[in-house]
Amino acid sequence: MEVREVSPDEYIEARKVQSVAFDLGIDFNSYMANENDRNCRAVFEDGKICACLDYLPFCAMLNGRRVGMAGIGGVASLPEGRRKGYVRALFRNILQEAKENGDTLSYLFPFSNVYYRQFGYESCMVKNSTTIPLSSFQGMKQGGNMRMYHPGENSSPIREAYERFALDKNFMLIRSEEAWQKKLNEDPYKNNRYVYVHYNAKNQADGYIIFASKKPAILVEELIWLNRESLCSILGFLGGFAGRCKIFRYKAPAFLNFRLLIPEPYDVKSEGVCDGMGRIVDAARALKTLTIPQDTEKTVIQVKDDFLDWNNDTFCVYPRNGETQVERTAAAPDLVCDVRTLVQLLSGYVTLEDCLQLGSAETSGKFEMLARIFMKRTVFINDDF
């Protein structure tokens, strides 16, 4: 068994494995290589690709810091090659590569949470699949003004609004130039997909929306707001489409409660859905993103990782000169948890109290001190891969 990067002359073979695994129905007679091909890693047996995945290096937010995040996509194996350890070998290889590249996190969108839990991933985010009549927005007050963005115009206001919004959202991507080009350069007149920017009374961009008009619905792809006024103004603007579309559909972040915004809460139909799994690639790096109060004594955290040996250790975490220091130690732990629980705690998806109630973590009695470190935070990622 050999695990390595796929070479250009092997791209099609790798995509054929994915086509079989996902029933993609690709016409390989006219296949054109894309940017993901160069990110493909595969398991070879007797020179043949048996399984593959795409390693997509990103920059993401974690507790107010930018960290490397290994995005994983396109995990596939041939039916005749399953249950032979190929995917397990792929993940050991790719997570080792991610660590060497300086990544702190990894993220993927699974077909099964149970399946990817064996590689140390855990559910970290919930979105609300939301449907609201557009007429419900018609009474919302609009301030400032909305302007349609056209490809080729200055996109700095949009990018700056996004990055300000992302600052306190764990796992949210800091997009590359290539990613922004894809997001903003689509012809609005060809596919009825629009980008509208909200400008406040000072002519400053403080939010935007990207949506497609597909009768009978407005399908929201991205909604960014920096304050309540910009959010309500954007929604009020959408109310103006009620004459030709009836429904607003949005896979919304869990922290956005539309029932507190519109006049009639009964109009909101919402269903929570798990949306992706995270993993700690390097526990020491991840713990350094914690904000430790300066008056906090040294805290000892034991991490259990049954897939990556380098995380399976005990760490001393403490503040010094405004920075969080992390050292390996043999001291008795104040907190014990596995790496799956750790990614939930570090991201703020769950609180320490949640973990203690569920039995997924143990403490030595220093609950108040630990609760100051592992606080509830906002988790949101709006990019699929």
Secondary structure, 3 states (H helix, E strand, C coil): CEEEECCHHHHHHHHHHHHHHHCCCCCHHHCCCCCCHHHEEEEEECCEEEEEEEEEEEEEEECCEEEEEEEEEEEEECHHHCCCCHHHHHHHHHHHHHHHCCEEEEEECCCCHHHHHCCCCEECCEEEEEEEEHHHHCCCCCCCEEEECCCCCCCHHHHHHHHHHHCCEECCECCCHHHHHHHHCCCHHHHCEEEEEEECCCCCEEEEEEEEEECCEEEEEEEEECCHHHHHHHHHHHHCCCCCCCEEEEEEECCCCHHHCCCCHHHCEEEEEECCEEEECCHHHHHCCCCCCCCCCCEEEEEECCCCHHHCEEEEEEEECCEEEEEECCCCCCEEEEHHHHHHHHHCCCCHHHHHHHCCEEECCCHHHHHHHCCCCEECCCCCC
